[in-house]
Amino acid sequence: MTVGGWQPARVVEAVGVTPSARLLRLQVPGWPGNDAGQHVDIRLTAEDGYQAVRSYSIGSYGPGETIELAVDEIPDGEVSPYLVRDVLPGDELEVKGPLGGYFVWRPGGAAPVQLIAGGSGIVPLMAMVRAATDAGAAASVRLLYSVRTTEDAIYRDELARTAGDGGVGLTWRFTRAAPSGWTGHVGRVDDDLLRAAVWEPGREPIIFVCGPTGFVEHVADALVGLGHPSARIRTERFGGA
């Protein structure tokens, strides 16, 4: 799906989903639709004319003129604090998109799909979960979601509904504190977890990894070390090196 120039977008819904993240639904007249995994640029213009542009993954997919973003606030950021704290339904933004053609998933492939998210890296992968579920392909998809605590998990309730018999295979990793009754390990994603949660290399899965730069690089390197070809691993990262 192709990108146009800057377009006006009206906020139609703004809902807090974690202590630091907010789900936004934007109505974009003439939006051409987007593939699961694509993103948009958001442009804000101050009264003095100063402009700031940031990229945000799209949690929705397919046709229609409404898109969904889930924005996690970055301390001292120029755009995310406004989107998380201040923007209200009825406000207008500028968007450009859809952008990106590499980090996308479309129904129809024979290979199983492995999704690995760190923090707000879940957003484009949630679009893939939704697309796979709607296409009847959820059973061939596994998701490993690493978050600090259960309260920090964006889309927590929807993922719980999506997983299960015939649904996406869901594995959680909590890096700081686990929920009551949790019997698994707490800490960063390691080789043991990847062996247990990820499709084995012999199945030749296509793997999508999204999250902070350090997380993505660590996971991608570990996957290669476990025998997954680098050509089968697609990454999208954010934050400093």
C-alpha positions, 0 to 999 in steps of 0.5 A: 500500500502506497504513501501520500503526502501529509494528511490531516487526521482527527483524533476520535478516541484517546484511552490510557492503556498502561501507566505510560501509554495511550491508545489513539484512534485517528480518522484520516480521510482518504486513507488508503489502508495499510498492511500489518506492520507498517507505520506512520509519521506524525507531525506536530506544529507549534504556534511559533511554527516549530515542527516535530516529526516522529514515527509510530507503528500502526496497531490496525491493518487493512482498509478503512479511514481509521487507524490505531496507534499505541504511544508509549511516553518517552521522558523528555520527548517532543511528541510522545508526552503530548500524545499521551497526556494532552491530545483529546478527541477532536484534536487534529494532527498531521500524518504521512503514510502508510510507510514501510514495506519490509517489516510487514506480514500478509496472509498466504505464506506457508512458513510459521510466523514468530513475533517477538516484542519488547515493550511498545514494540508490540504495536506492529506485531499486534496488527500481525496478530489481528491479521493472522486471526482474521485470516484463520492463520493464528495457529501458525503464529507464536508471540513472545512478549517481554515487558517489565510488569503485567501493568506495562503490557499494551493490549494485555486483555486482547492478547489474552482473548486471542491466545488459547486453543486454535489461537496465537501461541503466547509466551510472556516474559516479565523483566522486573516483576511477575503477576501473582501466581507466576511460576516462570522466570523473571528477567531478560529474554535469554537463550533458554526462553528462545529455545522454548518459545520460538519455532525451531529453526528446522521449521524455517519460521519468518521472525519479526522482532520489534522493540528498543534497540538493545533488546532487538539486537540482543534477540536477533544475535541470540536467534542467529546463535541458535541456528535461525538464518539472519535472512529469516529475521526482520527487525524494527527498533526504536531508541538510541543505540 
